[in-house]
Amino acid sequence: MSQPPPPPSQPPRGDSPDPEKPEEGPGLEKKEPTGADAPQTPPPTGDQGGTPQQPAQPPPSGGFGAPPQPPAGGYGYPQQPPPGGYGTPPPPAGGYGYPQQPPQGGGYGYGYGQQPAQPYGQGPGMYPTAPQGGPYGPGGPGAGPGGSGGGNGKVIAIVAAAVATVLAVVTVGFFLVNNDKGTEAKDDGKTGTKGIGGKPASTEGKELFKIPSPKLTDEESVSVTGAWATDKIFAKSTINGIIGMDAARGKQAWKIDLDGQVCAASRHSTDDGKTAVVTAETKSSRAECNQIAVIDLNKGKKLWQEKMPNSERATTLGMNMTISQNVVAAKWIGGSVAYEMSGGTPLWKSEGTGSGCQDEGFAGGEELMAVVQCGSYSEPKLKVQKLNPKTGEANWEFDVPKGVQSARIISSDPVVIGVSAGTSSTTDVMTVGDDEKLKSKISLGDRKYDPGCSTGVESCASAVVDDDYVYLPSARHQGDDYSSTNEIIAFDLETGKPKWKSDAGERRTITPVRMQGDKLIAYKKPTYGAGGQVVAVDPGKQGEQELYMRHPDDSSETENNFAGITLREPPLYENGRLFLHQTLISERSTGTYGKYLGIGFGAE
């Protein structure tokens, strides 16, 4: 087995701008916020909850592809990029609401701004060359040589009935996907945790439970990736196990002991409440991550467990897994494998023989997708594919424009991807048609809009997609009373143009969570002294909000420790309940920060 290259010393960990430096500029003309929000003290500095994030590396001065600094101005919709190729850096952004075209000598209005007459940067058809930096894309350092990328990897399709082995041409590098039409992903929107959803019985929510974090003995920190919600259960990974909470009763319903730590976890579950994890072989911190298991979340049972083939020296580095069409697939440095959710022999597997292309990770939900990197790290060539889950063969392919260094899949139906060009941050969101051609591009400006992407394969935690729009939160900026606020912007999938915005309200920030029917469920983070809120945003009424649930004020301190300034692990909303969770336990946590693995809110 060929060995992967050494990882970069500082991989990028996220797109968010400095959370304590809101943009200057006049406040938005806002709607009245939903619910009563008394004036509050701004949150303390820094991210809270989840794995600590490394700051994104700034683009080099004068480098192409790096979004230019916007002029000072109001917070309107972003200006659209000029027609042309993808080497054109975004034009100067006008702010956070409608695009701005300031009149001569006057203030900033809210009408759509005009397009710049000439494109910037390089010619059409390509993105500019990336600056020097970490060579790995959003799939992390795990996209090493070997695997089944580029069609030259050796993939074995196993027909269970005949126990026959068939070689399949596969290029894989999968990213987890959130969507709604498949039977596996349990929600009725393109992103977010899928399921029944539902409107709470009352707008006055209460704290249902808190899951205490276990004490650490031999290590300073432990990853506890994995959280799921059904209509009855909230399940959370813990040290060497998974805990299931009865959401209605607020009591622990079950606990599954595992052989070792959870190394990777699918964010998807089937309609009947089954999901999958990869665990370490033993409880040793040096154990290989080579065990794949399927879990019944409602019953609290491990249904089956197998050692993954060709998984020698497999670690969390570059590992991910997903579920699509009753198939569970896992990828690690040097190999990949897929099984029926019911178990049995592998449907297909990669022996990691190496080729000119590299796997980036799995993507699940309705479709099984792939992102494949070919070429060199300094000049990568990326492809996005749809695969047959039963064979691993590609049946749809999109060539990502030249100059893009990394891609994350946001949705598989419609296909929506986030890309990075000229910087480690996500610079653009693309929609791709069934004809395998680019349909539209949304330029994010100088990080004015935050899809919440980090280095993980399905890391765009703040982007939600339906059949008409991609919903993105704007970056935090100064509000009317010098506090921070933001909006959700709805971008048209066909044109990439912004259509409407939905405000967080003063002293609040808002993030999309998932679709529920034709409504967008969104989470308003708590302030200090006031609990968070769940609202339903109506796209048919230009972003009008309905308050679904107001969390209790006396839980705001604990809730803030999960929500913090940014959310890198998306909230789970299921059956009228909202769940927040951590992905890291650290002995350095102080006060209530890090004290709990998860917290649930509802109106039981």
FIDO-424590 format. One record per residue (C-alpha): x, y, z; residue number from 0. Coordinates in pm, 1 decimal. Layout:
N
          x          y          z   num
          X          Y          Z   NUM
...
//
This chain:
604
          x          y          z   num
        0.0        0.0        0.0     0
      136.8      335.8      -93.1     1
      184.6      573.5      195.2     2
       10.7      913.6      214.6     3
      208.6     1235.6      214.5     4
      266.1     1402.5      550.5     5
      -15.8     1631.2      661.9     6
       28.0     2005.8      665.9     7
      128.9     2160.6      994.8     8
     -170.1     2391.5     1004.1     9
     -471.0     2267.3      804.9    10
     -747.3     2520.9      759.1    11
    -1027.7     2475.6     1005.0    12
    -1305.7     2702.5      896.4    13
    -1439.7     2993.1      702.0    14
    -1574.8     3222.0      968.1    15
    -1427.3     3567.1     1004.8    16
    -1313.1     3689.8     1341.8    17
    -1630.5     3657.4     1549.1    18
    -1540.1     3950.6     1767.3    19
    -1487.0     4197.1     1482.6    20
    -1825.4     4274.5     1328.8    21
    -1819.5     4477.6     1012.2    22
    -1865.0     4850.5     1042.9    23
    -2146.1     5017.8      857.5    24
    -2500.4     5143.1      887.9    25
    -2753.7     4903.3     1033.7    26
    -3004.7     4710.6      832.4    27
    -3359.9     4815.9      790.4    28
    -3483.8     4522.5      993.6    29
    -3814.3     4360.3     1069.1    30
    -3914.9     4331.6     1430.2    31
    -3741.9     4025.8     1579.5    32
    -3954.0     3728.6     1671.1    33
    -3995.9     3705.7     2048.4    34
    -3895.2     3941.0     2324.6    35
    -3524.8     4015.4     2331.2    36
    -3412.1     4237.3     2615.3    37
    -3080.3     4423.2     2576.1    38
    -2797.6     4186.7     2649.7    39
    -2426.0     4191.3     2703.8    40
    -2242.2     4060.3     2396.8    41
    -2102.9     3705.0     2423.8    42
    -1740.7     3655.5     2527.9    43
    -1461.9     3624.5     2278.3    44
    -1406.0     3304.3     2085.2    45
    -1585.7     3000.4     1956.1    46
    -1758.4     2784.9     2209.4    47
    -1855.5     2427.2     2164.8    48
    -1717.0     2161.4     1934.1    49
    -1363.6     2115.4     1820.3    50
    -1149.0     2426.6     1855.6    51
    -1100.4     2589.3     1517.5    52
     -778.8     2714.1     1367.6    53
     -817.7     3055.2     1210.8    54
     -839.5     3049.5      835.4    55
     -521.5     3163.6      664.8    56
     -559.3     3501.5      495.9    57
     -491.7     3511.8      124.1    58
     -158.7     3657.7       20.3    59
     -149.5     4019.5      -75.9    60
     -231.3     4068.8     -440.6    61
     -297.9     3699.2     -502.2    62
     -563.3     3614.1     -756.3    63
     -866.9     3432.8     -631.3    64
     -857.2     3598.1     -293.1    65
    -1172.7     3803.7     -252.1    66
    -1096.0     4176.8     -246.7    67
    -1168.7     4391.4       53.0    68
    -1513.1     4547.3       21.7    69
    -1559.7     4920.7       41.1    70
    -1719.8     5062.0      349.9    71
    -2091.8     5062.6      308.1    72
    -2427.2     4930.9      413.5    73
    -2525.7     4572.4      463.7    74
    -2721.1     4476.0      156.3    75
    -2730.0     4173.0      -67.6    76
    -2398.6     4081.1     -228.4    77
    -2319.8     4222.3     -567.6    78
    -2321.7     3959.5     -836.6    79
    -1998.0     3874.0    -1015.5    80
    -1964.0     3971.9    -1379.1    81
    -2038.9     3714.6    -1645.5    82
    -1736.0     3515.9    -1737.7    83
    -1494.6     3258.5    -1610.6    84
    -1412.8     3142.4    -1268.1    85
    -1079.9     3314.1    -1255.9    86
    -1263.6     3634.5    -1183.7    87
    -1242.4     3721.8     -818.5    88
    -1564.3     3850.3     -666.3    89
    -1635.6     4218.3     -725.4    90
    -1630.2     4453.2     -428.0    91
    -1909.1     4337.3     -200.7    92
    -2168.1     4588.1      -96.8    93
    -2262.7     4430.8      230.4    94
    -2511.5     4192.9      375.3    95
    -2848.6     4279.6      228.2    96
    -2951.0     4370.3     -123.7    97
    -2658.6     4463.3     -349.2    98
    -2548.8     4819.3     -311.7    99
    -2487.9     5081.3     -577.3   100
    -2431.6     5399.3     -379.4   101
    -2554.1     5714.2     -548.8   102
    -2306.0     5991.3     -609.5   103
    -2240.4     6168.6     -283.5   104
    -2524.3     5989.4     -111.2   105
    -2610.4     5699.3      112.8   106
    -2657.9     5333.9       31.3   107
    -2990.9     5208.3      -90.8   108
    -3136.2     4859.1     -109.0   109
    -3198.0     4819.2     -480.5   110
    -3003.9     4566.1     -682.2   111
    -2660.1     4697.1     -773.0   112
    -2520.3     4707.9    -1124.0   113
    -2265.0     4464.6    -1253.8   114
    -1906.8     4578.0    -1302.3   115
    -1837.8     4639.7    -1669.6   116
    -1518.2     4437.1    -1688.4   117
    -1424.2     4106.9    -1522.7   118
    -1131.3     4088.1    -1287.9   119
     -834.9     3856.3    -1287.3   120
     -785.0     3578.6    -1533.7   121
     -982.1     3487.1    -1839.1   122
    -1301.4     3285.3    -1854.6   123
    -1318.7     2916.9    -1781.4   124
    -1077.7     2890.6    -1493.2   125
    -1008.8     2989.5    -1137.7   126
     -678.6     3152.7    -1050.8   127
     -391.2     2953.5     -914.6   128
     -399.3     2898.5     -540.6   129
     -147.3     3060.4     -310.8   130
      103.5     2841.2     -138.2   131
      -36.1     2680.7      170.6   132
     -174.8     2357.3      304.7   133
     -207.7     2114.6       14.4   134
     -508.8     1934.7      142.6   135
     -861.9     2023.7       48.1   136
    -1167.8     2023.1      270.1   137
    -1147.9     1648.1      296.4   138
     -843.8     1707.4      514.4   139
     -510.7     1536.0      498.3   140
     -689.2     1207.8      444.6   141
     -699.2     1242.8       69.2   142
     -379.0     1051.0       32.5   143
     -254.1      841.3     -254.8   144
     -423.9      514.5     -322.2   145
     -790.1      438.9     -299.4   146
    -1020.3      423.2     -593.9   147
     -986.1      776.0     -728.6   148
     -971.4      866.5    -1093.7   149
    -1099.8      540.8    -1231.8   150
     -763.9      365.2    -1192.1   151
     -812.3      245.8     -837.2   152
     -902.1     -116.0     -801.4   153
    -1262.5     -141.8     -690.5   154
    -1425.8     -477.1     -635.0   155
    -1801.4     -501.1     -669.8   156
    -1932.8     -803.5     -484.3   157
    -2267.1     -945.2     -585.7   158
    -2392.9    -1105.2     -267.0   159
    -2628.4    -1354.1     -430.0   160
    -2359.3    -1506.3     -649.3   161
    -2064.8    -1412.8     -429.8   162
    -1903.5    -1300.0     -753.8   163
    -1629.0    -1041.5     -773.8   164
    -1649.9     -776.1    -1042.5   165
    -1399.2     -502.1    -1111.1   166
    -1565.0     -163.2    -1132.2   167
    -1417.3      161.4    -1255.9   168
    -1466.7      411.6     -978.8   169
    -1335.8      749.6     -890.4   170
    -1433.4      820.2     -535.1   171
    -1377.9     1095.6     -287.0   172
    -1704.0     1131.8     -113.4   173
    -1862.2     1411.5       86.1   174
    -2159.5     1371.5      315.2   175
    -2471.9     1530.7      171.1   176
    -2793.5     1651.6      330.1   177
    -3104.5     1616.5      115.2   178
    -3463.7     1509.8      142.4   179
    -3593.0     1284.3     -131.2   180
    -3412.8      963.3      -42.1   181
    -3540.7      710.6      207.0   182
    -3216.8      721.7      400.5   183
    -3180.9     1085.9      495.3   184
    -3447.5     1171.9      746.6   185
    -3572.3     1520.4      672.3   186
    -3779.3     1685.8      406.7   187
    -3525.4     1947.9      305.9   188
    -3196.5     1924.4      127.7   189
    -2989.4     1969.8      440.9   190
    -3017.0     1911.1      809.5   191
    -3122.8     1609.8     1010.8   192
    -3413.9     1442.4      843.6   193
    -3733.0     1315.2      999.3   194
    -4086.0     1398.6     1099.1   195
    -3997.1     1749.4     1201.7   196
    -4311.0     1905.1     1343.8   197
    -4416.9     2225.7     1510.3   198
    -4379.6     2238.9     1889.0   199
    -4700.9     2221.0     2088.6   200
    -4621.0     2557.5     2246.6   201
    -4388.9     2847.0     2177.0   202
    -4270.5     2833.3     2538.1   203
    -3997.4     2571.6     2530.4   204
    -3819.3     2410.0     2820.3   205
    -3492.1     2230.8     2876.8   206
    -3554.6     1858.3     2830.7   207
    -3219.0     1722.5     2943.7   208
    -2845.1     1777.1     2963.1   209
    -2591.2     1497.5     2906.2   210
    -2289.4     1542.0     3136.8   211
    -1945.9     1506.9     2979.4   212
    -1748.1     1210.2     3115.4   213
    -1430.2     1271.0     3309.5   214
    -1099.0     1231.6     3128.0   215
     -825.1     1023.6     3285.7   216
     -528.2      972.5     3054.7   217
     -583.4     1228.7     2779.0   218
     -621.4     1605.3     2759.7   219
     -898.2     1585.4     2501.6   220
    -1110.8     1322.4     2328.7   221
    -1317.1     1350.3     2011.5   222
    -1680.2     1248.3     2051.1   223
    -1805.7     1291.3     1696.3   224
    -2155.3     1173.9     1615.2   225
    -2506.4     1290.2     1707.2   226
    -2845.0     1178.0     1575.3   227
    -3212.3     1245.2     1640.6   228
    -3525.0     1042.8     1568.7   229
    -3881.7     1125.8     1664.1   230
    -3815.9      961.6     2003.0   231
    -3440.9      949.5     2069.4   232
    -3146.8     1186.8     2077.1   233
    -2826.0      982.2     2054.6   234
    -2476.8     1112.6     2125.4   235
    -2137.3      950.0     2106.5   236
    -1932.7      951.1     2423.8   237
    -1606.5      789.9     2533.4   238
    -1608.5      434.6     2392.9   239
    -1983.8      432.3     2350.5   240
    -2310.0      593.8     2243.5   241
    -2581.3      725.3     2476.8   242
    -2949.3      739.9     2380.6   243
    -3181.0      987.3     2552.5   244
    -3559.1      950.5     2560.6   245
    -3639.6     1297.1     2429.7   246
    -3991.8     1313.2     2572.7   247
    -3902.5     1187.2     2920.9   248
    -3561.4     1353.6     2939.0   249
    -3407.5     1032.4     3071.8   250
    -3134.2      804.1     2942.9   251
    -3298.9      524.8     2744.8   252
    -2992.8      316.1     2662.3   253
    -2616.8      302.5     2625.1   254
    -2415.5      101.6     2373.7   255
    -2062.1        6.9     2474.3   256
    -1818.4        5.3     2182.0   257
    -1478.4     -160.1     2139.2   258
    -1315.8      182.8     2120.1   259
    -1365.7      544.9     2028.5   260
    -1595.8      656.8     1746.6   261
    -1357.6      754.8     1465.7   262
    -1618.6      860.9     1210.3   263
    -1996.0      882.6     1208.5   264
    -2260.7      924.0      941.9   265
    -2478.1     1230.2      987.1   266
    -2757.9     1047.0      811.3   267
    -2995.2      782.5      939.8   268
    -3254.1      564.7      768.8   269
    -3628.4      612.7      795.9   270
    -3642.1      338.7     1058.2   271
    -3371.9      499.6     1270.9   272
    -3052.1      318.5     1176.1   273
    -2711.7      481.1     1136.1   274
    -2346.1      378.1     1111.0   275
    -2011.7      452.0     1274.8   276
    -1647.3      353.8     1239.9   277
    -1482.1      274.1     1571.7   278
    -1134.8      194.7     1696.6   279
    -1047.5     -171.9     1734.7   280
     -965.8     -132.2     2104.5   281
     -982.4      135.4     2372.3   282
     -614.4      218.3     2324.7   283
     -544.7      569.0     2196.5   284
     -320.6      407.1     1933.2   285
     -576.5      156.5     1810.5   286
     -658.4      137.2     1440.9   287
     -994.5      274.1     1325.2   288
    -1098.7      -39.9     1139.2   289
    -1438.8     -146.6     1277.8   290
    -1760.6      -52.4     1099.1   291
    -2088.9      -92.5     1286.9   292
    -2457.8      -25.0     1223.5   293
    -2667.0      104.9     1514.1   294
    -3043.5       96.5     1571.8   295
    -3106.5      432.8     1735.5   296
    -3461.0      362.2     1850.7   297
    -3380.2       25.7     2009.0   298
    -3032.4      109.9     2131.5   299
    -2870.3     -194.1     1972.2   300
    -2558.7     -258.5     1768.1   301
    -2693.4     -465.7     1479.0   302
    -2363.5     -580.2     1331.6   303
    -1992.6     -502.7     1323.8   304
    -1719.2     -593.6     1075.1   305
    -1349.9     -524.3     1034.8   306
    -1302.6     -314.4      722.4   307
    -1078.8     -471.2      455.8   308
     -739.9     -318.1      378.3   309
     -769.2      -92.9      683.5   310
     -421.5     -139.7      826.2   311
     -305.3      176.5     1000.5   312
     -642.3      345.1      940.5   313
     -691.4      646.6     1166.6   314
     -931.7      936.9     1196.0   315
     -707.4     1124.9      953.6   316
     -893.2     1144.0      624.0   317
    -1170.6      910.8      738.5   318
    -1540.1      961.1      680.7   319
    -1854.6      760.7      618.1   320
    -2211.0      803.9      501.7   321
    -2538.1      631.8      415.5   322
    -2723.9      636.1       84.0   323
    -2999.6      412.1      -51.3   324
    -2957.6      154.0      226.8   325
    -2583.2      135.7      166.3   326
    -2320.8      240.7      420.4   327
    -1984.9      346.2      279.5   328
    -1661.8      433.8      459.5   329
    -1336.7      584.7      333.1   330
     -993.3      615.3      489.4   331
     -638.3      672.4      369.8   332
     -562.9      371.3      153.3   333
     -907.0      225.8      100.9   334
    -1283.8      234.3      103.0   335
    -1568.8      -12.6      141.4   336
    -1946.9      -29.0      108.9   337
    -2199.5     -263.9      272.6   338
    -2572.2     -311.4      273.5   339
    -2720.1     -164.1      589.6   340
    -2836.1     -515.3      670.6   341
    -2475.3     -638.0      668.2   342
    -2308.2     -920.3      479.3   343
    -2012.4     -921.9      244.9   344
    -1892.3     -591.0       99.7   345
    -2073.6     -461.8     -208.0   346
    -1746.8     -311.3     -331.6   347
    -1414.1     -213.6     -190.1   348
    -1098.0      -31.5     -284.1   349
     -760.8     -192.0     -232.2   350
     -584.8      141.8     -236.4   351
     -350.8       47.7     -519.6   352
     -290.3      411.6     -611.9   353
     -333.5      610.2     -931.5   354
     -303.6      963.3    -1056.0   355
     -617.5     1059.7     -863.3   356
     -705.9     1054.4     -495.5   357
    -1022.5      992.5     -302.3   358
    -1154.4     1282.9      -99.2   359
    -1438.6     1121.9       96.7   360
    -1797.9      994.4       79.8   361
    -2118.3     1188.8       34.9   362
    -2456.4     1045.9      122.4   363
    -2824.9     1116.8      153.4   364
    -3042.0     1064.3     -152.7   365
    -2743.9     1020.0     -384.1   366
    -2401.7      871.1     -322.5   367
    -2159.7     1136.7     -444.6   368
    -1786.4     1164.3     -491.4   369
    -1526.4     1437.3     -506.4   370
    -1206.6     1320.6     -672.6   371
     -877.0     1506.8     -683.9   372
     -638.7     1447.5     -971.9   373
     -317.0     1624.4    -1064.0   374
      -79.4     1773.3     -807.9   375
     -149.8     1943.2     -477.5   376
      -36.7     2277.5     -617.4   377
     -249.9     2237.7     -932.2   378
     -532.4     2000.2     -845.3   379
     -807.1     1899.0    -1083.9   380
    -1133.2     1814.0     -912.9   381
    -1432.1     1612.8    -1026.4   382
    -1771.4     1566.5     -864.7   383
    -1954.0     1241.6     -936.4   384
    -2275.4     1058.3     -862.7   385
    -2220.3      689.1     -799.4   386
    -2425.1      373.1     -806.0   387
    -2418.3      274.1     -436.5   388
    -2442.4      -95.7     -521.3   389
    -2137.9     -100.3     -750.6   390
    -1942.7      218.9     -688.7   391
    -1953.1      305.6    -1058.7   392
    -1988.2      670.6    -1159.8   393
    -2296.0      755.9    -1366.9   394
    -2270.8     1139.1    -1358.0   395
    -1967.4     1367.4    -1352.9   396
    -1895.9     1738.8    -1326.6   397
    -1550.4     1879.9    -1395.9   398
    -1486.1     2151.6    -1139.8   399
    -1335.4     2463.0    -1305.6   400
     -958.5     2483.2    -1314.6   401
     -800.3     2668.6    -1025.1   402
    -1034.1     2537.4     -754.4   403
     -832.1     2383.5     -472.7   404
    -1109.9     2213.5     -277.3   405
    -1478.5     2130.6     -295.5   406
    -1742.2     2043.6      -38.3   407
    -2079.1     1901.4     -131.7   408
    -2369.6     2091.8       19.5   409
    -2655.3     1906.1     -152.0   410
    -2687.5     1611.5     -388.8   411
    -3030.1     1695.6     -531.7   412
    -3001.6     1955.8     -667.3   413
    -2624.5     1936.2     -680.4   414
    -2478.7     2228.3     -485.3   415
    -2110.8     2250.3     -396.3   416
    -1893.7     2494.1     -207.3   417
    -1549.2     2558.8     -354.1   418
    -1230.2     2732.5     -247.8   419
    -1025.2     2922.8     -503.8   420
     -718.0     3123.2     -412.1   421
     -772.6     3081.3      -37.7   422
     -852.2     2813.2      216.8   423
    -1193.2     2968.2      281.0   424
    -1501.5     2887.3       76.1   425
    -1515.2     3150.3     -197.3   426
    -1809.6     3036.9     -410.7   427
    -2117.2     2817.8     -407.9   428
    -2200.1     2643.4     -736.7   429
    -2514.2     2472.6     -859.4   430
    -2483.7     2202.8    -1126.1   431
    -2760.7     2075.2    -1352.2   432
    -2858.6     1722.9    -1450.0   433
    -2670.6     1787.5    -1775.0   434
    -2343.3     1792.5    -1575.3   435
    -2291.9     2161.6    -1653.2   436
    -2252.2     2459.4    -1424.8   437
    -2585.9     2632.7    -1375.7   438
    -2501.5     2924.1    -1146.0   439
    -2232.3     3056.8     -915.3   440
    -2274.0     3253.4     -593.7   441
    -1967.0     3454.5     -498.5   442
    -1936.3     3484.8     -122.5   443
    -1731.3     3803.4     -131.7   444
    -1480.6     3871.2      142.1   445
    -1638.8     3608.3      365.5   446
    -1958.0     3810.0      381.4   447
    -2162.6     3490.0      372.8   448
    -2069.8     3190.9      581.1   449
    -2175.8     2840.5      475.3   450
    -2000.3     2716.6      788.6   451
    -1749.9     2498.6      604.3   452
    -1435.9     2365.0      769.5   453
    -1202.2     2087.4      660.2   454
    -1447.6     1802.3      708.3   455
    -1608.2     1634.8      411.5   456
    -1959.6     1738.9      505.4   457
    -1859.0     2044.6      696.1   458
    -2086.1     2314.1      551.7   459
    -2298.4     2320.3      863.3   460
    -2479.5     2646.9      791.8   461
    -2599.2     2596.6      433.2   462
    -2945.0     2459.7      352.7   463
    -3085.9     2387.2        5.8   464
    -3433.8     2327.2     -132.3   465
    -3560.9     2307.4     -490.6   466
    -3546.9     2684.4     -539.9   467
    -3289.9     2839.9     -308.0   468
    -2967.5     2794.0     -121.2   469
    -2994.5     2957.8      219.8   470
    -2679.1     3110.5      368.1   471
    -2626.7     3316.4      682.8   472
    -2447.7     3644.1      642.9   473
    -2141.8     3709.2      854.7   474
    -2200.2     3890.8     1180.6   475
    -2200.3     4266.5     1151.2   476
    -2288.4     4569.6     1356.9   477
    -2656.7     4623.6     1421.4   478
    -2854.0     4935.4     1496.3   479
    -2744.7     4958.2     1859.6   480
    -2378.8     4857.1     1813.1   481
    -2448.8     4493.0     1891.9   482
    -2387.1     4211.5     1643.9   483
    -2653.7     4066.0     1420.0   484
    -2692.0     3891.8     1082.6   485
    -2944.7     3763.5      829.6   486
    -3029.8     3455.6      626.9   487
    -3003.9     3527.8      254.2   488
    -3198.3     3322.4       -2.4   489
    -3004.9     3281.9     -329.4   490
    -3182.4     3165.0     -644.6   491
    -3042.7     2829.4     -757.5   492
    -3104.1     2905.0    -1124.6   493
    -2932.8     3243.2    -1137.2   494
    -2723.0     3265.2     -820.9   495
    -2885.9     3599.4     -741.9   496
    -3013.6     3693.6     -395.3   497
    -3391.4     3709.9     -367.6   498
    -3472.9     3801.7       -8.1   499
    -3336.4     3813.0      342.7   500
    -3468.9     3719.8      686.2   501
    -3329.0     3914.6      981.0   502
    -3209.2     3777.0     1313.1   503
    -3320.1     4085.4     1502.3   504
    -3105.5     4302.4     1723.5   505
    -2853.5     4126.8     1950.6   506
    -2927.5     3797.4     1776.0   507
    -2761.4     3588.6     1508.6   508
    -2946.0     3331.4     1301.7   509
    -2843.2     3017.4     1114.2   510
    -3039.3     2782.5      882.8   511
    -3096.4     2432.8     1022.0   512
    -3309.6     2228.7      777.6   513
    -3617.4     2229.6      559.2   514
    -3948.3     2112.8      700.7   515
    -4197.4     2087.5      419.6   516
    -4188.7     2423.9      244.4   517
    -4055.5     2608.0      552.3   518
    -3696.1     2671.4      651.2   519
    -3626.8     2592.2     1016.1   520
    -3373.9     2835.9     1160.6   521
    -3204.8     2874.0     1497.7   522
    -3153.3     3208.9     1667.6   523
    -2863.2     3178.3     1905.6   524
    -2904.0     3283.9     2267.5   525
    -2787.7     3610.0     2409.3   526
    -2648.8     3640.6     2758.3   527
    -2960.0     3630.8     2971.1   528
    -3207.4     3526.7     2699.3   529
    -3248.7     3178.2     2556.8   530
    -3228.5     3082.4     2192.3   531
    -3523.4     3056.0     1956.7   532
    -3647.6     2826.7     1681.2   533
    -3830.6     2999.8     1397.2   534
    -3990.0     2885.4     1071.9   535
    -3895.6     3102.8      774.5   536
    -4148.5     3109.2      489.3   537
    -3982.8     3135.8      144.2   538
    -4323.3     3198.6      -12.4   539
    -4357.9     3514.5      196.1   540
    -4012.3     3657.4      132.1   541
    -3859.7     3526.8      454.4   542
    -4141.6     3605.8      696.7   543
    -4077.6     3434.3     1029.9   544
    -4302.7     3241.6     1266.4   545
    -4182.6     3175.0     1620.6   546
    -4184.2     2801.4     1686.4   547
    -4013.3     2785.3     2023.9   548
    -3849.1     3019.2     2273.2   549
    -3591.0     2852.2     2497.3   550
    -3589.5     2932.6     2870.0   551
    -3372.1     3222.0     2979.5   552
    -3225.0     3031.1     3272.7   553
    -3062.9     2786.8     3027.6   554
    -2896.8     3061.1     2824.4   555
    -2550.7     3024.5     2980.1   556
    -2533.1     2651.8     2906.7   557
    -2693.0     2702.3     2565.3   558
    -2434.5     2966.7     2482.8   559
    -2159.5     2716.3     2552.7   560
    -2295.0     2503.0     2268.9   561
    -2401.7     2777.0     2028.8   562
    -2124.9     3022.3     2107.8   563
    -2036.6     3276.2     1842.2   564
    -2033.9     3025.4     1555.9   565
    -2184.3     2681.4     1504.3   566
    -1958.2     2425.4     1344.4   567
    -2174.8     2128.1     1438.3   568
    -2525.7     2193.9     1310.6   569
    -2817.3     2181.8     1553.3   570
    -3054.0     1889.3     1509.9   571
    -3425.1     1966.4     1484.3   572
    -3660.6     1671.4     1501.1   573
    -4027.2     1630.5     1592.6   574
    -4051.6     1981.0     1737.7   575
    -3734.2     1950.2     1945.6   576
    -3394.4     2116.4     1906.3   577
    -3069.1     1948.8     2012.6   578
    -2721.7     2100.9     2049.3   579
    -2409.2     1891.4     2095.1   580
    -2032.8     1896.3     2143.4   581
    -1770.3     1704.7     1944.8   582
    -1477.3     1741.3     2185.0   583
    -1422.7     1672.1     2553.6   584
    -1131.8     1864.6     2701.5   585
     -987.7     1874.7     3051.6   586
     -906.9     2240.0     2989.2   587
    -1273.2     2333.0     2984.5   588
    -1372.6     2567.5     3264.9   589
    -1702.2     2666.9     3420.1   590
    -2000.8     2529.7     3231.5   591
    -1814.4     2529.9     2899.8   592
    -1758.3     2168.0     2796.8   593
    -1949.3     2040.9     3099.0   594
    -2215.6     1875.7     2885.1   595
    -2213.3     1657.9     2572.7   596
    -2556.8     1764.7     2460.6   597
    -2869.5     1954.8     2552.3   598
    -3228.0     1925.1     2431.8   599
    -3516.6     2172.2     2415.9   600
    -3884.4     2109.3     2352.9   601
    -4236.6     2202.5     2455.6   602
    -4342.0     1870.3     2606.5   603
//
